């Protein structure tokens, strides 16, 4: 079994507070910034609000090299 999953946070660069925690693999954590996951309008509004101030959300990988099961537990 490959341990290709990770847990990540999207962080507001203005107040340095995470506003979204997710799990993914490959470049999943960056898809939010491209607007691909439009099912969560609140998150997209938050990202757009950050951008309206001239900033960009920061992506932090919290823990890497996890199985899918382990990433769900975190």
C-alpha positions as CSV (number, residue, x, y, z in Angstrom):
1,X,0.0,0.0,0.0
2,X,1.3,3.4,-1.0
3,X,1.4,6.2,1.6
4,X,0.7,9.0,-0.8
5,X,-1.9,11.0,1.2
6,X,-1.4,14.0,3.4
7,X,-3.3,16.4,5.6
8,X,-3.1,20.1,4.8
9,X,-4.4,23.4,6.0
10,X,-5.4,26.6,4.2
11,X,-4.3,29.5,6.3
12,X,-5.4,33.1,6.2
13,X,-2.1,35.1,5.7
14,X,-3.6,38.2,7.4
15,X,-4.4,36.7,10.8
16,X,-2.4,33.4,10.3
17,X,-5.5,31.3,11.3
18,X,-6.3,28.1,9.4
19,X,-9.7,28.3,7.8
20,X,-9.8,24.9,6.2
21,X,-8.3,21.5,6.9
22,X,-8.3,18.7,4.3
23,X,-6.7,15.6,3.1
24,X,-5.4,14.8,-0.3
25,X,-2.8,13.4,-2.6
26,X,-0.8,14.9,-5.5
27,X,-1.7,18.6,-5.9
28,X,-5.2,18.4,-4.3
29,X,-4.3,21.1,-1.7
30,X,-3.9,23.7,-4.5
31,X,-7.1,22.9,-6.2
32,X,-9.0,25.2,-3.8
33,X,-7.0,28.2,-4.9
34,X,-7.9,27.4,-8.5
35,X,-11.6,27.3,-7.6
36,X,-12.1,23.7,-8.6
37,X,-14.0,22.7,-5.4
38,X,-17.0,24.9,-5.8
39,X,-19.2,22.8,-3.6
40,X,-18.1,24.8,-0.5
41,X,-19.2,28.3,-1.2
42,X,-18.2,29.6,2.3
43,X,-14.6,28.5,1.7
44,X,-14.5,30.1,-1.8
45,X,-16.0,33.3,-0.3
46,X,-13.2,33.3,2.3
47,X,-10.5,32.8,-0.3
48,X,-12.0,35.7,-2.4
49,X,-12.1,37.9,0.6
50,X,-8.4,37.3,1.3
51,X,-7.7,38.1,-2.3
52,X,-9.7,41.3,-2.2
53,X,-7.1,42.6,0.3
54,X,-4.2,41.7,-2.1
55,X,-3.2,38.5,-0.4
56,X,-3.2,34.8,-1.2
57,X,-4.1,31.9,1.1
58,X,-1.1,29.9,2.3
59,X,-1.1,26.1,2.0
60,X,0.7,24.1,4.6
61,X,1.1,20.3,4.5
62,X,0.7,19.3,8.1
63,X,1.7,15.6,7.8
64,X,2.6,13.6,4.7
65,X,3.2,10.0,3.6
66,X,0.0,8.7,5.0
67,X,-2.3,5.9,3.9
68,X,-5.9,7.1,3.0
69,X,-7.2,5.6,6.2
70,X,-4.6,7.4,8.4
71,X,-5.2,10.7,6.6
72,X,-8.9,10.4,7.4
73,X,-8.1,9.8,11.1
74,X,-6.0,12.9,11.3
